[in-house]
Amino acid sequence: MSKLALNGGPKIKLDSWPEWPVYNEKEKNMLMEVLESRQWGTLGPKVLKLNEKFASFIHAGHALSVSSGTSALEVVLRALGIGYGDEVIVPPYTFMATVTSVLMVNATPVFVDIDPDSNCIDSEKIEDAVTSRTRAIIPVHISGTPADMDEIMKIAGKHNLTVIEDAAQAHGSEWKGRKVGSIGTAAIFSFQLSKNITSGEGGMITTNNKELADLCWSVHHVGRSRNGEWYRHYRLSGNYRMTEWQAAVLLAQLERLEAQGNIRERNFRILNDSLDSIEGVETFKIDPRVTRHSHHLYMFKYKREHFNNAPKTRFIEALNAEGIPSGYGYIEIHQQPLFKTPEVKKILTRDINYESLELPETKRACSETVWIPQNALLAPEKDMENIAGAILKIRENRNEL
Ligand SMILES: *Cc1c(COP(=O)(O)O)cnc(C)c1O
């Protein structure tokens, strides 16, 4: 008789996981305030308050709400004047927007492989990718793990490059006691539905540079100027503004972040300890310079040779069947069909054949890294034992995979 739930056996976890997103009366009251104020549009009191609160949360000089994390990236790149003929260094293990934002301003993304210990950009490989056309580096704090900001800032200083932190997954993460989002030239955050605080869609730009903050403001606001007349437009741009509805929800969400972060941190430690004793899976060790981790995703490595050589897809099916929410994560980014389109080829500064790039660590991460979403980390302690128990059960019954 089969043991795995995948094959009709009993499930490890029968009841549900914490629902996401979380809300209560706070969100309801804030939304009602917006409704009744009739200030439904943009740059109203809630957006301005959110900018203020977020800047002080990150300890950044300036924060600007925008419509999404993707548009935040585009606004920053545009404000920096990065465009055709420029190259931007990006990691290949990330959400596509990190890369497409570069193409959207007609600049060329240059991939640098990741460090398998963090799945973040490998800072030791960045310098080899710098050319006379390189303008910026976009390190991604993947899963909430800060990239090696010491080394990245050093290289950027040496070659006069801008650093844009993609902190879309890293609300509250810290590098040596400093919040990510306050270290680079600028940073972006996302409030998309899966993120640790959310308004369904939404984004934020942070920077310590006043001039850049003003430029971002203009770019996000169809090229208007802070002190200019309403119908006077100073640069080519679009509308990337956040609405009061989103800001209302985020003001309530922000108040919950710290306490939720503590629960995620506790459960992360429990999970790492339990998984370390299971053969065939490997945990990610946190660099001691990471003083706080948002744990947007719980990542671990699946070694198929210890599981009857079953591919990661099969293992994830088995895990989900046991009642453990898990996901495959990113697929190899440089193999995405978009890189073959004439539209993209026209933008590139040189003839980069993305499809044939050798990015061995990214390839390995795509085939080995398993994701458990952040809301599962909000569950009670005992549920962490269910996650470990399900993995152990699959390992013990690997002949069924
Ligand atoms: C979510 C995400 C983005 C894009 O944010 P949206 O708000 O969905 O546009 C960018 N980069 C990373 C790493 C992300 O996870």
The ligand as a MOL file (V3000), in Angstrom:
LIG
                    3D

  0  0  0     0  0            999 V3000
M  V30 BEGIN CTAB
M  V30 COUNTS 15 15 0 0 0
M  V30 BEGIN ATOM
M  V30 1 C 7.9020 41.1750 -6.7840 0
M  V30 2 C 9.2220 41.5170 -7.3390 0
M  V30 3 C 9.4340 42.5920 -8.2270 0
M  V30 4 C 8.3150 43.3390 -8.8870 0
M  V30 5 O 7.3710 43.8530 -8.0690 0
M  V30 6 P 5.8430 44.0620 -8.5670 0
M  V30 7 O 5.2750 44.8930 -7.4820 0
M  V30 8 O 5.2250 42.7040 -8.6960 0
M  V30 9 O 5.8930 44.7730 -9.8740 0
M  V30 10 C 10.7180 42.9160 -8.5820 0
M  V30 11 N 11.7690 42.2190 -8.1220 0
M  V30 12 C 11.6250 41.1630 -7.3050 0
M  V30 13 C 12.8420 40.4370 -6.8250 0
M  V30 14 C 10.3540 40.7660 -6.8940 0
M  V30 15 O 10.2110 39.7000 -6.1000 0
M  V30 END ATOM
M  V30 BEGIN BOND
M  V30 1 1 1 2
M  V30 2 1 2 3
M  V30 3 2 2 14
M  V30 4 1 3 4
M  V30 5 2 3 10
M  V30 6 1 4 5
M  V30 7 1 5 6
M  V30 8 2 6 7
M  V30 9 1 6 8
M  V30 10 1 6 9
M  V30 11 1 10 11
M  V30 12 2 11 12
M  V30 13 1 12 13
M  V30 14 1 12 14
M  V30 15 1 14 15
M  V30 END BOND
M  V30 END CTAB
M  END
